[in-house]
Amino acid sequence: MNLSRWTSMALIAAGVSAALGILLGGDIGRVLDVIALLLLGTLPALRLVILAVSWTRVRDFKFATAAISLLLLMMLGTALVVLLT
């Protein structure tokens, strides 16, 4: 399975989860909405990991370092949001 297929499946799953979350409401709806947000939030991180690995395989360490740095920055931002809320 390639990255575009994973992205398409994740977007469809996020859309279905968000729609069901709106329709069902309550605690179950909130859980489904969180699942949709997690699916949408992990897609850029997954893409960065795949790019970093592929750039490392072709020995392009400058771009691999940039991808890893951006991934760490995203993780730091997520940690700050979790800690401050």
C-alpha positions as CSV (number, residue, x, y, z in Angstrom):
1,M,0.0,0.0,0.0
2,N,1.4,3.4,-0.9
3,L,1.1,6.7,0.9
4,S,-1.7,8.1,-1.2
5,R,-3.8,5.1,-0.5
6,W,-3.2,5.4,3.3
7,T,-4.0,9.1,3.1
8,S,-7.2,8.5,1.2
9,M,-8.3,5.8,3.6
10,A,-7.5,8.0,6.6
11,L,-9.4,10.9,5.2
12,I,-12.5,8.7,4.5
13,A,-12.3,7.2,8.0
14,A,-12.0,10.7,9.5
15,G,-14.9,12.0,7.6
16,V,-17.1,9.0,8.6
17,S,-16.0,9.3,12.2
18,A,-16.8,13.0,12.3
19,A,-20.2,12.5,10.7
20,L,-21.1,9.7,13.1
21,G,-19.8,11.9,16.0
22,I,-22.2,14.7,15.0
23,L,-25.1,12.3,14.4
24,L,-24.7,10.3,17.6
25,G,-23.7,13.1,20.0
26,G,-23.0,12.5,23.7
27,D,-19.9,10.7,24.9
28,I,-19.8,8.4,21.9
29,G,-20.0,11.3,19.6
30,R,-17.2,13.1,21.4
31,V,-15.0,10.0,21.2
32,L,-15.6,9.7,17.4
33,D,-14.8,13.4,16.9
34,V,-11.5,12.9,18.8
35,I,-10.7,9.9,16.6
36,A,-11.4,12.0,13.5
37,L,-9.0,14.7,14.8
38,L,-6.3,12.2,15.6
39,L,-6.5,10.7,12.2
40,L,-6.2,14.1,10.5
41,G,-3.4,15.1,12.9
42,T,-1.2,12.1,12.3
43,L,-1.2,12.3,8.5
44,P,1.4,15.1,8.3
45,A,3.6,13.4,10.9
46,L,3.4,10.1,8.9
47,R,4.4,11.9,5.8
48,L,7.4,13.5,7.5
49,V,8.5,10.1,8.8
50,I,8.3,8.5,5.4
51,L,10.1,11.4,3.8
52,A,12.9,11.3,6.4
53,V,13.4,7.6,5.9
54,S,13.5,7.9,2.1
55,W,15.9,10.8,2.2
56,T,18.1,8.9,4.6
57,R,18.1,5.9,2.3
58,V,19.4,8.0,-0.6
59,R,21.9,9.7,1.8
60,D,20.4,13.1,1.6
61,F,21.0,13.9,5.2
62,K,20.3,17.7,4.9
63,F,16.6,17.1,4.0
64,A,16.3,14.1,6.4
65,T,17.6,16.3,9.2
66,A,15.1,19.0,8.2
67,A,12.2,16.5,8.2
68,I,13.2,15.1,11.6
69,S,13.6,18.7,13.0
70,L,10.1,19.6,11.8
71,L,8.7,16.4,13.3
72,L,10.3,17.2,16.6
73,L,8.9,20.7,16.5
74,M,5.4,19.3,15.8
75,M,5.8,16.9,18.8
76,L,6.9,19.8,21.0
77,G,3.9,21.9,20.0
78,T,1.6,19.0,20.7
79,A,3.1,18.4,24.1
80,L,2.8,22.1,25.0
81,V,-0.9,22.1,24.0
82,V,-1.5,18.9,26.0
83,L,0.3,20.3,29.1
84,L,-1.3,23.7,29.0
85,T,-4.9,22.6,28.5
